[in-house]
Amino acid sequence: MRRGGRWVWFYALTIALVLLAADWGSKAVTVAAENQPMPRNHCIIIDPGHGGEDGGAISCTGLVESTYNLQISLRVNDLFHLLGYQTKMTRTKDTSIYTTGQSLSQKKMSDLKERVRIVNETDNGFLVSIHQNNFSDSQSSGAQVFYAATEYSKEAAEQMQTALKAQLNPQSHRSIKKSTGIYLMEHIQRPGILIECGFLSNPAEEAQLRDPEYQKKLACVIASSISQSLSNT
């Protein structure tokens, strides 16, 4: 079987097992990670957008975006460990990671610069930044992927958008976009994508994004898609 075929079957099996047994203990996760088909050469940098004083968008139920971002990112982090990858998270709590600044705007800029530093100082790093969308029209829906102007980023975004549509948003017509005006994505020197997982302004989609079972499925799609992309680099 071709190498690509082996990877497709491997990730399909991994995702099926995770969805059927999402509450595996640490021993099972360790055994799975130790039996991967080939070594991992990349470190995945998982970036839960916003945090702390900068909560991001406000959902239709009054929750801040940073909460959704962190919940999903923690699940993604666990899955990458299951798949045998090293990971870094820019934050693991509801905090900002600024190092300087007095005003909120100064703290936000310091926070962004710190995230850029983490990415650029990570050898063989690949960034996945998790965000949520928001719009005045409550009918807007669907995940959308943005990519940096770095090598492999566009290809990874295309694969991610296809996977999200096939597995979670079959009615979506959204397509990938090159990130413009997004400080983090315009200053990283590593491959990276930013995923707007859905619209917090859409009541039905917000309910999904808040649901732990949907978060698990979303995390599975994200982890498996990136893993497949990296297997081709």
Rosetta silent file (secondary structure, phi, psi, omega in degrees, C-alpha in Angstrom):
SEQUENCE: MRRGGRWVWFYALTIALVLLAADWGSKAVTVAAENQPMPRNHCIIIDPGHGGEDGGAISCTGLVESTYNLQISLRVNDLFHLLGYQTKMTRTKDTSIYTTGQSLSQKKMSDLKERVRIVNETDNGFLVSIHQNNFSDSQSSGAQVFYAATEYSKEAAEQMQTALKAQLNPQSHRSIKKSTGIYLMEHIQRPGILIECGFLSNPAEEAQLRDPEYQKKLACVIASSISQSLSNT
SCORE:     score description
SCORE:     0.000 S_00000001
   1 L     0.000  141.984  178.792    0.000    0.000    0.000 S_00000001
   2 L   -61.823  152.541  179.713    1.263    3.512   -0.747 S_00000001
   3 H   -55.340  -44.034 -179.818    2.588    5.522    2.196 S_00000001
   4 H   -60.116  -38.056  178.805   -0.258    8.011    1.838 S_00000001
   5 H   -64.945  -39.493  178.028   -2.767    5.180    1.971 S_00000001
   6 H   -61.518  -40.065 -179.194   -1.243    3.843    5.190 S_00000001
   7 H   -67.265  -41.902 -179.975   -1.554    7.262    6.790 S_00000001
   8 H   -58.497  -46.941 -179.745   -5.183    7.665    5.754 S_00000001
   9 H   -66.862  -39.160 -179.675   -6.126    4.332    7.288 S_00000001
  10 H   -62.174  -47.164 -178.149   -4.071    4.977   10.416 S_00000001
  11 H   -70.558  -34.681  176.443   -5.682    8.338   11.120 S_00000001
  12 H   -60.844  -42.454  178.648   -9.138    7.045   10.308 S_00000001
  13 H   -66.294  -42.914  179.654   -8.632    4.282   12.865 S_00000001
  14 H   -59.419  -47.286 -178.083   -7.237    6.704   15.453 S_00000001
  15 H   -65.267  -40.792  178.559  -10.164    9.087   15.108 S_00000001
  16 H   -60.162  -42.669 -179.587  -12.682    6.250   15.252 S_00000001
  17 H   -66.248  -40.211 -179.584  -11.113    4.962   18.457 S_00000001
  18 H   -66.506  -41.488 -179.720  -11.030    8.409   20.031 S_00000001
  19 H   -67.517  -34.921 -179.972  -14.658    9.111   19.198 S_00000001
  20 H   -79.954  -24.871 -177.606  -15.756    5.720   20.533 S_00000001
  21 L  -137.848   63.028 -174.664  -13.615    5.945   23.648 S_00000001
  22 L   -67.617  -17.708 -177.274  -13.074    9.636   24.365 S_00000001
  23 L  -103.635   28.435  176.632  -12.545    8.964   28.047 S_00000001
  24 L   -53.161  148.122  175.752   -9.551    6.607   27.675 S_00000001
  25 L   -79.603  171.506 -176.862   -7.199    6.601   30.633 S_00000001
  26 H   -63.847  -30.965 -179.875   -3.635    7.840   30.462 S_00000001
  27 H   -63.187  -43.588  179.527   -2.270    4.292   30.143 S_00000001
  28 H   -64.987  -39.223  178.599   -4.205    3.687   26.922 S_00000001
  29 H   -63.313  -42.350  179.909   -3.057    7.039   25.533 S_00000001
  30 H   -63.104  -44.403  179.244    0.554    6.187   26.340 S_00000001
  31 H   -60.986  -43.481  179.893    0.308    2.787   24.645 S_00000001
  32 H   -62.516  -44.004 -177.979   -1.229    4.372   21.526 S_00000001
  33 H   -65.572  -34.355 -177.756    1.461    7.042   21.341 S_00000001
  34 H   -76.281   -9.359 -176.932    4.257    4.479   21.708 S_00000001
  35 L  -115.572   32.094  177.447    2.949    2.463   18.758 S_00000001
  36 L   -72.854  151.941 -175.008    2.892    5.153   16.080 S_00000001
  37 L   -72.394  -19.907  178.984    4.079    4.050   12.589 S_00000001
  38 L  -159.168  158.344 -175.854    6.907    6.595   12.293 S_00000001
  39 L   -68.002  154.736  178.806    8.653    9.282   14.379 S_00000001
  40 L   -97.372  128.006 -178.028    7.301   12.822   14.638 S_00000001
  41 L  -106.148   -1.440 -177.709    9.655   15.568   13.496 S_00000001
  42 L  -114.661  151.275  171.262    7.419   18.547   14.195 S_00000001
  43 E  -107.503  124.728 -178.621    6.375   20.362   17.340 S_00000001
  44 E   -89.438  121.314  176.947    2.763   21.538   17.236 S_00000001
  45 E   -97.439  113.396 -177.046    2.211   24.984   18.723 S_00000001
  46 E  -101.945  121.386 -172.621   -1.414   25.242   19.827 S_00000001
  47 E  -116.553   99.016  173.044   -2.600   28.805   20.296 S_00000001
  48 E   -73.655  111.622 -175.558   -5.946   29.395   22.058 S_00000001
  49 L   -58.590  147.889  176.802   -6.774   32.893   20.823 S_00000001
  50 L    65.881 -156.915 -179.035   -7.287   35.768   23.282 S_00000001
  51 E   127.876  148.329  178.046   -7.430   35.140   27.040 S_00000001
  52 L    64.563 -128.270 -178.233   -7.546   37.058   30.311 S_00000001
  53 L   -64.411  -25.565  178.725   -8.468   40.710   29.895 S_00000001
  54 E   -99.376   90.708 -177.345   -8.867   40.143   26.151 S_00000001
  55 L   -81.277  -12.150 -177.948  -11.846   37.818   25.948 S_00000001
  56 L    80.116 -149.697 -178.522  -12.395   38.259   22.222 S_00000001
  57 L   -69.530  157.099  175.845  -15.906   38.069   20.758 S_00000001
  58 E  -106.514  129.442 -178.107  -19.002   37.664   22.912 S_00000001
  59 L   -76.267  169.954  179.187  -21.313   34.781   22.022 S_00000001
  60 L   -67.463  -11.735  176.531  -25.083   34.985   21.699 S_00000001
  61 L  -104.595    4.809  175.284  -25.282   33.376   25.151 S_00000001
  62 L    91.352    4.141  178.423  -22.927   35.903   26.732 S_00000001
  63 L   -87.584  151.097 -179.347  -19.788   33.750   26.947 S_00000001
  64 E   -87.019  148.603 -177.164  -16.423   35.103   25.831 S_00000001
  65 H   -56.926  -38.115 -175.687  -14.597   33.620   22.857 S_00000001
  66 H   -57.560  -29.057  179.265  -11.449   32.863   24.847 S_00000001
  67 H   -66.528  -48.216  178.303  -13.348   30.199   26.825 S_00000001
  68 H   -61.145  -45.237 -177.475  -14.324   28.216   23.713 S_00000001
  69 H   -57.242  -44.425 -177.267  -10.815   28.616   22.280 S_00000001
  70 H   -69.934  -42.741 -179.921   -9.160   27.171   25.373 S_00000001
  71 H   -59.286  -46.172 -179.544  -11.572   24.252   25.757 S_00000001
  72 H   -67.861  -41.813 -178.030  -11.079   23.169   22.139 S_00000001
  73 H   -63.209  -39.344  178.288   -7.315   23.752   22.237 S_00000001
  74 H   -62.898  -38.057  177.304   -6.860   21.558   25.309 S_00000001
  75 H   -68.250  -40.722  177.568   -8.656   18.733   23.517 S_00000001
  76 H   -62.154  -42.694  178.974   -6.500   19.253   20.411 S_00000001
  77 H   -59.205  -44.946  178.834   -3.386   19.169   22.588 S_00000001
  78 H   -60.341  -40.158 -178.063   -4.429   15.842   24.128 S_00000001
  79 H   -69.799  -37.953  177.099   -4.997   14.314   20.695 S_00000001
  80 H   -64.553  -35.235  174.504   -1.610   15.397   19.380 S_00000001
  81 H   -63.844  -40.983  177.100   -0.038   13.710   22.386 S_00000001
  82 H   -58.976  -36.796 -179.777   -2.023   10.602   21.514 S_00000001
  83 L   -83.993    2.327  173.191   -0.576   10.775   18.014 S_00000001
  84 L    90.252   13.173 -179.027    2.949   11.024   19.408 S_00000001
  85 L   -90.527  150.068  164.706    3.712   14.699   18.775 S_00000001
  86 E   -79.248  145.236  179.919    5.510   17.167   20.978 S_00000001
  87 E  -135.619  158.762  167.003    3.354   20.217   21.632 S_00000001
  88 E  -132.188  141.225  172.344    3.514   23.702   23.071 S_00000001
  89 E  -114.571  134.785  179.471    0.490   25.723   24.151 S_00000001
  90 L   -68.949  -26.061  171.770    0.691   29.503   24.222 S_00000001
  91 L  -154.702  150.249  177.835   -1.635   29.423   27.230 S_00000001
  92 L  -122.012    1.238  178.355   -3.304   26.712   29.300 S_00000001
  93 L  -135.155  174.796  179.445   -5.490   28.945   31.480 S_00000001
  94 L   -81.299   71.277 -179.200   -7.754   31.954   30.982 S_00000001
  95 L  -135.673  159.364  169.354   -4.873   34.386   31.016 S_00000001
  96 L   -92.601  158.163 -177.553   -3.136   36.795   28.689 S_00000001
  97 L  -116.302   28.641  178.106    0.588   36.252   28.098 S_00000001
  98 L   -67.302  154.328  177.922    1.704   39.874   27.772 S_00000001
  99 L  -116.480  -19.196  178.875    5.016   40.856   29.367 S_00000001
 100 L  -140.262  167.889  174.296    4.789   44.654   29.158 S_00000001
 101 L   117.384  146.745  176.927    2.172   47.387   28.874 S_00000001
 102 L  -108.321  -47.657  179.649   -0.127   49.523   30.981 S_00000001
 103 L   -82.272  165.213  178.968   -3.178   50.036   28.784 S_00000001
 104 H   -62.147  -40.551 -179.535   -5.273   47.203   27.365 S_00000001
 105 H   -64.825  -38.359  178.120   -4.068   47.952   23.827 S_00000001
 106 H   -66.761  -39.960  178.850   -0.429   47.842   24.963 S_00000001
 107 H   -66.210  -39.210  178.543   -1.015   44.542   26.746 S_00000001
 108 H   -61.859  -43.367 -179.903   -2.714   43.086   23.654 S_00000001
 109 H   -66.520  -40.568  177.094    0.260   43.997   21.464 S_00000001
 110 H   -63.400  -39.383  177.745    2.705   42.544   23.982 S_00000001
 111 H   -59.881  -47.265 -179.669    0.581   39.394   24.117 S_00000001
 112 H   -63.937  -41.394  179.387    0.698   39.011   20.336 S_00000001
 113 H   -63.968  -35.024  178.740    4.452   39.586   20.213 S_00000001
 114 H   -68.052  -38.518  177.392    4.929   36.909   22.860 S_00000001
 115 H   -65.170  -41.676  176.522    2.912   34.421   20.798 S_00000001
 116 H   -60.481  -43.852  179.623    5.004   35.250   17.743 S_00000001
 117 H   -59.087  -45.097 -179.388    8.179   34.722   19.792 S_00000001
 118 H   -59.190  -44.178 -179.116    7.008   31.289   20.966 S_00000001
 119 H   -65.181  -50.281 -173.210    6.287   30.221   17.388 S_00000001
 120 H   -70.531  -21.232  179.259    9.473   31.553   15.846 S_00000001
 121 L   -92.141    2.546 -179.445   11.720   30.067   18.542 S_00000001
 122 L   -97.284  113.563  178.117   10.271   26.570   18.095 S_00000001
 123 L   -63.830  136.019 -179.589   12.372   24.355   15.842 S_00000001
 124 L    53.500   34.880 -178.463   10.234   22.494   13.277 S_00000001
 125 E   -80.250  151.447  172.940    7.205   24.227   14.703 S_00000001
 126 E  -135.817  123.445 -176.211    3.751   24.258   13.163 S_00000001
 127 E   -93.436  132.631  166.588    1.179   26.728   14.469 S_00000001
 128 E  -126.167  111.901 -178.159   -2.517   26.032   14.823 S_00000001
 129 E  -101.602  126.812 -174.118   -4.350   29.036   16.240 S_00000001
 130 E  -103.443  124.019  179.462   -7.893   28.405   17.483 S_00000001
 131 E  -138.354  173.702  174.366  -10.524   31.155   17.239 S_00000001
 132 E  -128.430  150.076 -178.099  -14.269   31.646   16.882 S_00000001
 133 E   -95.503  167.145  179.927  -16.112   33.890   14.441 S_00000001
 134 L  -157.668  139.309 -177.978  -18.813   36.477   15.057 S_00000001
 135 L  -153.185  156.379 -178.407  -21.046   38.473   12.720 S_00000001
 136 L   -66.360  -29.389  177.537  -24.076   40.737   12.844 S_00000001
 137 L   -85.839  112.629 -175.851  -26.095   38.256   10.756 S_00000001
 138 L   -70.247   -5.473  178.606  -27.018   35.407   13.104 S_00000001
 139 L   -88.057  -14.537  179.928  -27.476   33.047   10.132 S_00000001
 140 L   -62.531  137.750 -176.664  -23.784   33.067    9.203 S_00000001
 141 L  -153.558  170.228  174.383  -22.199   29.700    9.926 S_00000001
 142 L   102.845  143.242  176.723  -19.341   27.351    9.110 S_00000001
 143 L   -78.308  151.158  177.805  -15.678   26.980    9.972 S_00000001
 144 E  -143.386  141.780 -174.396  -13.062   28.815    7.928 S_00000001
 145 E  -114.070  132.763  176.911   -9.300   28.415    7.738 S_00000001
 146 E  -112.816  149.025 -176.504   -6.727   31.185    7.236 S_00000001
 147 E  -129.331  150.168  177.407   -3.102   30.547    6.359 S_00000001
 148 L   -79.712  166.181 -179.865    0.216   32.326    6.838 S_00000001
 149 L   -87.825   38.348 -178.935    2.510   33.282    3.954 S_00000001
 150 L  -114.091  162.593 -176.211    4.975   30.567    4.977 S_00000001
 151 L   -58.280  138.655  177.823    5.877   27.272    3.348 S_00000001
 152 L    74.465   -8.912 -175.440    3.268   24.477    3.576 S_00000001
 153 H   -66.651  -44.804 -178.314    0.690   26.761    5.238 S_00000001
 154 H   -64.255  -42.655 -179.746   -1.648   27.036    2.259 S_00000001
 155 H   -62.408  -41.449  178.687   -1.563   23.289    1.604 S_00000001
 156 H   -65.564  -37.661  178.982   -2.352   22.561    5.257 S_00000001
 157 H   -65.624  -41.647  179.583   -5.207   25.071    5.179 S_00000001
 158 H   -61.844  -44.368  179.869   -6.713   23.490    2.074 S_00000001
 159 H   -65.283  -40.967  179.666   -6.633   20.048    3.632 S_00000001
 160 H   -63.940  -45.585 -179.608   -8.107   21.377    6.895 S_00000001
 161 H   -61.075  -41.176  178.181  -10.939   23.226    5.158 S_00000001
 162 H   -62.513  -43.750 -179.017  -11.808   20.103    3.170 S_00000001
 163 H   -66.596  -42.491  179.729  -11.804   17.951    6.311 S_00000001
 164 H   -62.482  -41.566  178.884  -13.933   20.395    8.303 S_00000001
 165 H   -66.443  -45.521 -176.817  -16.490   20.573    5.537 S_00000001
 166 H   -66.005  -39.346 -172.668  -16.615   16.813    5.005 S_00000001
 167 H   -94.413  -29.542 -171.885  -16.817   15.886    8.681 S_00000001
 168 L  -127.664  -32.656 -174.289  -18.616   18.791   10.359 S_00000001
 169 L  -126.263   62.256 -173.949  -19.959   21.423    7.920 S_00000001
 170 L   -61.874  -22.545 -179.419  -21.253   19.587    4.819 S_00000001
 171 L   -91.568   -3.072 -174.966  -23.466   22.534    3.816 S_00000001
 172 L   -75.726  143.279  175.788  -20.703   25.122    4.101 S_00000001
 173 L  -113.652   14.961 -177.225  -19.366   26.933    1.042 S_00000001
 174 L   -73.923  149.880 -179.395  -16.522   28.656    2.876 S_00000001
 175 L  -131.018  166.473 -177.694  -13.008   28.470    1.467 S_00000001
 176 L   -67.357  156.680  176.808   -9.525   29.171    2.756 S_00000001
 177 E  -139.894  144.790  171.548   -8.103   32.687    2.863 S_00000001
 178 E   -72.809  132.635 -177.155   -4.628   34.122    3.190 S_00000001
 179 L   -71.020  127.882  175.998   -4.461   35.975    6.489 S_00000001
 180 L  -131.088  133.519 -179.606   -4.259   39.724    6.070 S_00000001
 181 L    78.855    8.874  178.305   -4.244   42.182    8.947 S_00000001
 182 L  -105.985  106.833 -171.375   -3.733   39.414   11.512 S_00000001
 183 H   -52.873  -50.431 -177.550   -0.542   40.305   13.412 S_00000001
 184 H   -55.661  -49.823 -174.341    0.269   36.788   14.592 S_00000001
 185 H   -71.686  -24.948 -178.453   -0.101   35.200   11.176 S_00000001
 186 H   -87.603   -8.041 -177.231    1.832   37.938    9.379 S_00000001
 187 H  -117.739   -3.674  178.068    4.865   37.752   11.681 S_00000001
 188 L   -78.428  150.962  178.941    5.449   34.040   12.171 S_00000001
 189 L  -111.252   12.455  179.152    8.333   32.363   10.347 S_00000001
 190 L  -117.769  160.985  174.141    6.939   28.847   10.682 S_00000001
 191 L   -60.679  146.223  179.414    4.072   27.147    8.851 S_00000001
 192 E  -170.241  152.877  175.799    0.749   27.937   10.434 S_00000001
 193 E  -133.511  154.717  174.689   -3.005   28.143   10.104 S_00000001
 194 E  -120.401  126.831 -177.505   -5.730   29.947   12.021 S_00000001
 195 E  -109.699  117.052  168.116   -9.081   28.193   12.344 S_00000001
 196 E   -86.399  102.391 -168.367  -12.288   30.137   12.918 S_00000001
 197 E   -70.471  -21.253 -179.616  -14.181   27.103   14.245 S_00000001
 198 E   169.237 -178.267 -175.998  -17.662   28.562   13.857 S_00000001
 199 E  -102.887  117.959  177.312  -19.906   31.535   14.527 S_00000001
 200 L   -72.881  -12.844  178.715  -20.709   32.419   18.130 S_00000001
 201 L   -86.256   -8.851  178.116  -23.425   34.715   16.783 S_00000001
 202 L   -98.401  114.162 -174.545  -25.344   31.752   15.330 S_00000001
 203 H   -55.048  -42.392 -178.392  -27.410   30.130   18.138 S_00000001
 204 H   -67.816  -43.365 -178.661  -27.328   26.627   16.638 S_00000001
 205 H   -71.463  -36.740  178.056  -23.603   26.709   15.910 S_00000001
 206 H   -61.613  -39.653  178.475  -22.794   28.283   19.281 S_00000001
 207 H   -62.494  -38.868  176.977  -24.629   25.426   21.007 S_00000001
 208 H   -64.810  -48.342 -175.966  -22.475   22.946   19.088 S_00000001
 209 H   -64.476  -22.069  177.637  -19.231   24.765   19.885 S_00000001
 210 H   -86.601  -16.674 -174.560  -20.176   24.732   23.572 S_00000001
 211 L   -81.577  125.531 -178.463  -20.980   21.011   23.539 S_00000001
 212 H   -57.982  -36.728 -179.255  -18.141   18.734   24.807 S_00000001
 213 H   -68.173  -40.048  176.958  -18.977   15.968   22.328 S_00000001
 214 H   -66.946  -38.888  177.935  -18.844   18.337   19.366 S_00000001
 215 H   -59.688  -38.904  178.027  -15.580   19.774   20.704 S_00000001
 216 H   -63.332  -43.971  179.132  -14.113   16.249   20.720 S_00000001
 217 H   -64.623  -42.671  178.426  -15.127   15.697   17.097 S_00000001
 218 H   -60.945  -45.131  179.027  -13.748   19.088   16.097 S_00000001
 219 H   -61.474  -38.904  178.461  -10.462   18.358   17.869 S_00000001
 220 H   -62.257  -44.061  179.559  -10.236   14.998   16.085 S_00000001
 221 H   -63.647  -43.718 -178.846  -10.650   16.621   12.677 S_00000001
 222 H   -62.628  -50.341 -176.286   -8.053   19.289   13.483 S_00000001
 223 H   -65.146  -44.186 -177.272   -5.434   16.865   14.810 S_00000001
 224 H   -68.852  -38.429 -179.323   -5.845   14.254   12.088 S_00000001
 225 H   -65.339  -45.285  179.339   -5.838   16.804    9.251 S_00000001
 226 H   -64.797  -40.510  179.246   -2.653   18.509   10.444 S_00000001
 227 H   -60.590  -42.685  177.716   -0.975   15.153   11.023 S_00000001
 228 H   -65.233  -38.890  177.996   -1.757   14.090    7.476 S_00000001
 229 H   -62.541  -44.586 -177.289   -0.466   17.398    6.125 S_00000001
 230 H   -69.995  -25.412  178.910    2.800   17.073    8.029 S_00000001
 231 L   -68.197  -15.907 -178.965    3.298   13.498    6.851 S_00000001
 232 L   -99.036    0.937 -177.837    3.669   14.888    3.330 S_00000001
 233 L   -95.943    0.000    0.000    6.370   17.481    4.201 S_00000001
